[in-house]
Amino acid sequence: MPHGYIQLNNNLGADLPMRWIKHVDPNWPVQWDAGFTDPDSAYVNVLIEDSADFVLPFPDDFNDKLILNIDHNFLIDTSYIRFKVFPIDHPEDSLWLNYCVIIHAPDLSVKEISADLNILIDQSNQKILFSEGIFSAQLKIYNLSGKLLFSETDFSGNELKISYLNTGYYLIRIQSDEITFTQKFFLN
């Protein structure tokens, strides 16, 4: 998911060879992935320090952007990332962009729903019961610190056994072409 971008404009009158350099804080959470897109290529899971060259065409194009993507995998944490961009022949003309990435605990009292789906926790049988049948959905369960505890990419059915979970609060996320659903639940 994009977390930041800048639009680049080339007024030189010719294509301009450029370079970007990205630095990630040494304490960057290993569960987070940082991607980067320049006008030439998209890079996934870029390293702690990474760079690439690209051409900024003349005249300007709608796609002349540098896009920073961060996949935090529901892990709550804070870290820093920065990148700079400059013409290869003029590194002194650098522009630094600094980002402080803060992932907070979500407001789990709010449901994100695009379908008439409700869940019921059957505490005695340790199951989640779904009010509507789910077909070919991605289903994930997280603890409240963002750790993934269960994942199924092609879940179908009306119930899910959760006997492997301890007492506590959890987050269930269901996503398919028809459903987007996130809800907190408690298991005792």
C-alpha positions as CSV (number, residue, x, y, z in Angstrom):
1,M,0.0,0.0,0.0
2,P,1.4,3.4,-0.9
3,H,2.5,5.4,2.1
4,G,4.1,8.3,0.3
5,Y,5.1,9.6,-3.1
6,I,6.6,12.6,-4.9
7,Q,5.9,13.7,-8.4
8,L,9.0,14.6,-10.4
9,N,9.1,17.2,-13.1
10,N,11.7,17.4,-15.8
11,N,12.2,20.9,-17.3
12,L,15.6,20.2,-18.9
13,G,14.3,19.6,-22.4
14,A,15.9,16.1,-22.6
15,D,15.6,12.8,-20.7
16,L,17.4,13.1,-17.4
17,P,19.4,10.2,-15.8
18,M,18.4,10.0,-12.1
19,R,19.2,7.9,-9.0
20,W,17.4,7.2,-5.8
21,I,18.9,5.9,-2.6
22,K,16.9,4.5,0.3
23,H,18.0,4.1,3.9
24,V,16.0,2.2,6.5
25,D,16.6,2.6,10.2
26,P,18.7,-0.2,11.6
27,N,15.8,-1.0,14.0
28,W,13.4,-1.5,11.2
29,P,11.0,-4.4,12.1
30,V,12.0,-7.5,10.2
31,Q,8.2,-8.2,9.7
32,W,7.8,-5.0,7.7
33,D,8.5,-4.9,4.0
34,A,9.4,-1.7,2.2
35,G,8.9,-1.4,-1.5
36,F,9.8,1.4,-3.9
37,T,8.7,2.3,-7.4
38,D,10.4,4.7,-9.7
39,P,9.4,5.7,-13.3
40,D,11.3,2.7,-14.7
41,S,10.7,-0.2,-12.2
42,A,9.0,-1.4,-9.1
43,Y,11.2,-2.9,-6.3
44,V,9.7,-5.2,-3.6
45,N,11.3,-5.9,-0.3
46,V,14.1,-3.4,-0.8
47,L,17.2,-3.9,1.4
48,I,18.1,-1.8,4.4
49,E,20.2,0.4,2.0
50,D,19.2,0.2,-1.6
51,S,19.4,2.3,-4.8
52,A,18.6,2.3,-8.5
53,D,19.0,4.4,-11.5
54,F,16.1,5.5,-13.7
55,V,15.4,7.9,-16.5
56,L,13.1,10.9,-15.9
57,P,11.7,11.5,-19.4
58,F,11.1,14.8,-21.1
59,P,8.4,15.9,-21.4
60,D,6.8,15.0,-18.1
61,D,4.7,11.9,-17.8
62,F,1.8,11.1,-15.4
63,N,3.9,8.2,-14.1
64,D,6.9,10.2,-13.1
65,K,6.6,9.5,-9.4
66,L,8.7,7.9,-6.7
67,I,6.4,5.8,-4.5
68,L,7.2,4.4,-1.1
69,N,5.2,1.3,-0.1
70,I,5.2,-0.2,3.4
71,D,3.6,-3.5,4.3
72,H,3.6,-3.6,8.1
73,N,1.8,-7.0,8.3
74,F,-0.3,-5.7,11.2
75,L,2.8,-5.4,13.4
76,I,2.5,-2.4,15.7
77,D,5.8,-0.5,15.9
78,T,7.6,2.7,15.0
79,S,10.6,3.2,12.7
80,Y,12.2,5.5,10.2
81,I,12.8,5.4,6.5
82,R,14.3,8.0,4.2
83,F,15.2,8.3,0.6
84,K,16.9,10.9,-1.7
85,V,16.7,11.5,-5.4
86,F,19.1,13.4,-7.6
87,P,20.4,13.8,-11.1
88,I,23.3,11.3,-11.6
89,D,25.6,14.1,-12.9
90,H,24.7,16.5,-10.0
91,P,24.5,14.5,-6.7
92,E,24.8,17.8,-4.9
93,D,21.2,18.5,-6.0
94,S,19.8,15.9,-3.6
95,L,16.3,16.0,-2.1
96,W,16.0,14.0,1.1
97,L,12.5,12.8,2.2
98,N,12.3,11.5,5.7
99,Y,9.4,9.4,7.0
100,C,8.6,8.3,10.5
101,V,6.3,5.2,10.2
102,I,4.1,4.6,13.1
103,I,1.7,1.7,13.1
104,H,-0.8,2.0,15.9
105,A,-3.2,-0.7,17.3
106,P,-6.3,-0.5,15.1
107,D,-9.6,0.7,16.5
108,L,-10.9,-2.8,16.8
109,S,-14.3,-1.7,18.0
110,V,-15.1,-0.5,14.4
111,K,-16.0,-3.2,11.9
112,E,-14.8,-2.9,8.3
113,I,-17.6,-4.7,6.4
114,S,-18.7,-4.8,2.8
115,A,-21.0,-7.8,3.3
116,D,-23.8,-8.7,5.8
117,L,-21.5,-10.9,7.8
118,N,-21.5,-11.4,11.6
119,I,-19.6,-13.8,13.7
120,L,-20.5,-15.6,16.9
121,I,-17.9,-17.1,19.2
122,D,-19.1,-20.5,20.5
123,Q,-17.0,-20.5,23.7
124,S,-17.9,-24.0,24.8
125,N,-17.0,-25.7,21.5
126,Q,-14.2,-23.2,20.7
127,K,-15.5,-22.3,17.2
128,I,-16.2,-19.1,15.3
129,L,-19.6,-19.3,13.6
130,F,-20.3,-17.2,10.6
131,S,-23.8,-15.8,9.9
132,E,-23.3,-16.2,6.2
133,G,-21.4,-19.0,4.4
134,I,-17.9,-17.8,3.3
135,F,-16.5,-19.1,0.0
136,S,-13.0,-18.8,-1.3
137,A,-11.9,-16.1,1.1
138,Q,-8.5,-15.3,2.7
139,L,-9.0,-15.7,6.5
140,K,-6.4,-14.6,9.0
141,I,-6.4,-14.4,12.8
142,Y,-3.9,-12.1,14.7
143,N,-3.2,-11.4,18.3
144,L,-3.5,-7.8,19.3
145,S,0.2,-7.2,19.0
146,G,-0.1,-8.0,15.3
147,K,1.3,-11.5,15.2
148,L,-0.3,-13.8,12.6
149,L,-1.6,-16.9,14.3
150,F,-3.7,-18.5,11.6
151,S,-4.0,-18.0,7.8
152,E,-5.9,-19.8,5.1
153,T,-5.9,-18.5,1.6
154,D,-9.0,-20.4,0.3
155,F,-11.3,-20.7,3.3
156,S,-14.9,-21.8,2.7
157,G,-17.6,-22.7,5.3
158,N,-19.8,-21.6,8.2
159,E,-17.4,-22.3,11.1
160,L,-13.8,-22.3,12.1
161,K,-12.3,-24.3,15.0
162,I,-10.1,-22.1,17.3
163,S,-9.2,-24.6,20.1
164,Y,-5.5,-23.8,19.5
165,L,-6.0,-20.2,20.8
166,N,-5.5,-19.2,24.5
167,T,-7.8,-16.9,26.5
168,G,-7.6,-13.4,25.1
169,Y,-8.5,-10.9,22.5
170,Y,-7.9,-11.6,18.8
171,L,-8.5,-10.0,15.4
172,I,-10.1,-11.9,12.6
173,R,-9.8,-10.6,9.0
174,I,-11.7,-12.1,6.1
175,Q,-11.2,-10.8,2.5
176,S,-12.4,-12.0,-0.9
177,D,-13.8,-10.3,-4.0
178,E,-17.2,-10.0,-2.2
179,I,-16.2,-9.6,1.5
180,T,-14.0,-7.3,3.5
181,F,-14.5,-7.9,7.2
182,T,-12.4,-7.2,10.3
183,Q,-13.5,-7.7,13.8
184,K,-12.0,-8.1,17.3
185,F,-13.2,-11.0,19.4
186,F,-12.6,-12.4,22.9
187,L,-12.0,-16.1,23.7
188,N,-12.3,-17.3,27.3
